Amino acid sequence: MKLRAVGSFLVGLLVVGLVLSSTPADAAPKYRWKLAMTWPTNFPIFGDAVIKMADMVKSMSNGEMEIRIDSKNKHKAPFGILDMVKSGRQYQMGHSASYYWKGKDLNTMPFTTMPFGMTAPEQYAWFYYGGGMELMKKTYDKHGVYSFLGGNTGNQMGGWFRKEINDLDDLKGLKMRIPGFAGEVLSKLGVVVTNIPAGELYTALDRGTLDALEWVGPSLDIKMGFHKIAPYYYTGWHEPATELQFLVNKDKFNSLPKHLQKILTTAMQYAAYDMYTRSYHDSAIHWAAIKKEYPHIKVRTFPKSVIKRMKAENQKLLVEKSATNSEFKAIIDSQSAYMKKVREWTRISDFSYLQDNLE
Ligand code: CA
């Protein structure tokens, strides 16, 4: 009897010890969320930003909140993120790009990037201090979700072309994959615009279904193999600062305790910033390697006559769409007014510096 009592006392001590020694991080999380992203499993840079955000939330909350990530391989709806987060049934949050819903709500499009628009530092300044976040919140309010910045690719390249573009005639009948507002602009110049999913792009280019396409830039392009078929690599005009986004169901966000709201918001903002610097780094490193490994790639800039027409058609389209949509007009007006102001600073700072010091 006595021995048994000592035994159970020791077992009791062990249990207490285990309970005391377990840190809160070992305890089951109080909030288990799920995030759906547009990107496939193990997608570099974009997917890494999401993982970084979820890791930060877990450690900063001491394990109180955990976010599981589902890639498009799992949920099978890469362009259905807004709807899934809106319903909040399976996913409390998502990671995607705002211009993917332009068919559903045109006004979400300018929050990714616009042709001839702001560069990444200019656009970040607009979002955080120039009224951009407030406008984006207003646009997404009616969908029942909050939208946060989700990482920037930086300036995207104008795409891979099989043949050189010397004048406007070279664009007529050219079959090109290019999404967003830029696609609408190019179709005014006679380009046959299509939007083929990423996995089929190489084959389409190889078989001549496409004569040209744009993807991102050196950070993500080279492993797609486009340079093997289309050696002309054009500089960008159409996506100067592509910002991805985190979407969070409003009710779910509001039901989080205040400190977790703060942790989540901070983690998203950090992950976005980190993705921008990572994109810049990977572009630099990859471009150095590409130049060495594939010397046949020819970097080109579109002729002035082509750029001039693109700009004119872009402007015309903006005016056309603004005439019937006051919310779109308010966003575009805010962006162009801000760009006008901020560009003067860019001109006498980074631009002057580079112009004077490029070797
Ligand atoms: Ca692109």
Residues whose N, C-alpha, C, O or C-beta is under 5 A from the ligand:
A	BS01	CA	Q156 E214 W215 V216 E239
